């Protein structure tokens, strides 16, 4: 896992399933609009622009927290599958819950990187190997809303 704090923002690289768990935890409850994700087929890259809650930063003196825009890029993508996501719903915003790595069971090399969203939506990326980059872009902004999950 390569980690760097760039001007107060995160810059992470994941090269295996364990590294990807770190990126997943940093992106829990990130928001992404359906139009803000795309497959760059010529580069074999799937990219998303997300609005993430800055879990790594403590509350400010006034009790507010921070959010930041970031870019997540997954490299070596051979195919993309979507469940519960209609690309025509351009106003829809998805809430990212986790990113998981699923090994292939057919004996072929590579794995699947699965982005799990609230509402039973998911994106499955077939990859040659795990290689992801996350980088904050722009300035963070304050928010009073801190994501919370019931334990059920």
N, C-alpha and C positions, 0 to 999 in steps of 0.2 A: 504494500500500500504506500503510495507516494502521497504525502500530505504537505500542503503549503498554505499558510495564511497570507493571502495577497491583499494588501491594503485593507486588512480587517475582514476580508471575505475568505470563503473556503475555496480551495483548489485541490481536488482529490483525483486519484487514478486507481482503478481497481483492475487487478490482473488475475484474480481467482475468486472463488465463491466466498471465501472469508473476507476479502477486501470489499466485495460487493455488499456484504452485510453492514459494513460501516457506512457506505453511501446510502443504503436503504434506511438506516436509522436517522441519517441527516435529512432525508427527504420525506420522512413520515409526515403525513398531513400536508404535503405540498399540493398546490392547486395548479392544474393545467387546462387551458381551454382546448377544445378539440382541434381547432385550426392551428394551434401552436405545437403540433407534433407532425413530423414528416420523415419519410424514408428518402434519403439521398442515395438513390440506387447506384449511380455512377461511382460513388465513394464507398458503397456498402456500409452506410452509416444511418442509424435511426437517431434523430435528434428531437429534443423537447425543450421548450422554454417554460420553466416552472416558477411559481411564486411560493417560496419555501419559508416555513417557520424556522427561525434561527435557534434551534434547540441548544446549541453550544454556548449561547450568550445568556447571561443571567438577566433578570428583570432590571429595568432602569430604575433610578431613584424615584420616579413618579409612578412606578408600578406597571409601566408599559413594557412590552417586549419588542422584538424586531422581526421583520420579514425582509426577504431579499429575492430579487430575480436571479435565476441561475439557469445555466444550460447543462443538460445531461446529454451526452453523446455515447452511443453504444456502437462499437466498430465491429467489422467482420460479419455483418448481418446478411444472411442468405435469403431469409423470408420473414414476413410479418403476418401474424394472425391476430385478429381482434375478436373479442367476445363482448357483447353488450355495449358496443360503441358504434354509433351511426355517424359516419364522417359528414353527413349532411346536416347534423345538428350543430351548426356553427356557433350557437350561443351557449352550448353546454360546457360546464366546467367540471372536470373530474378531480376527485380527492384521492391522491396516491396514499395507499396504506403501507405497501412494502414492495421490495424488489427481491425476487427469489431466483436462484439458479437451480435448474432441473436437469439432471444428467440425461443423455439420450439412452434409450433402452434398445435401439435397433442395431447397436454395434458400430454405427457411424461415428466418426470423430466429431467433437464439438459438444454443445449443450444448448439449452434453451434459457434465455433470460426472460423472466416473466414479471411484468409490472402489474400489480394487483391494486385495483381501485375499489372504492366504496360502491355499493350498488351492484355487486357481482359483475363488474366490468374488468377486463384484463387485456393486456397486449402480450403476445408470446413472440419473442424474437429468436429465430434459429441463428446461432452464431458458431463460427469456427472455433473460437475460444473466448473466454471472458476478457473483455477489454472495454472499460468504461471510463469516461472522464466527466467530472462534475466541476463547474466553475461558477462562482458568483459573478454577476455582472451588474454594474450600476451601484448606486448607494442604497443601503438598507433604509427602511422607514419604520416608524413606530406603529405598534398595534396594541390594543387593549385585549384582543381576543387570543387566548392560549388554548390550543386544541386539548380536549379531554375526551377520554373514552370510558364508557361504563365497563365494569368487569362482570361479564355474564357468561 
